[in-house]
Amino acid sequence: MLRWPVAEDAGSNQTTYYLILGLTAATVWRNYCACLLH
C-alpha cells in the first residue's frame, strides 16, 4: 500500500497532510456535484 511520509511526522507536516487531504476531498466533491448537475 501507499504510505504517506507526511503522516509519520508530528510537526507542521501533519498540517500539510490534512490540508492536502482536504483539498483532494473538496476537488472530488466538486466533481461529484458537477456530475449530478449535468
Beta strands, then each sheet from edge to edge (+ up, - down):
end
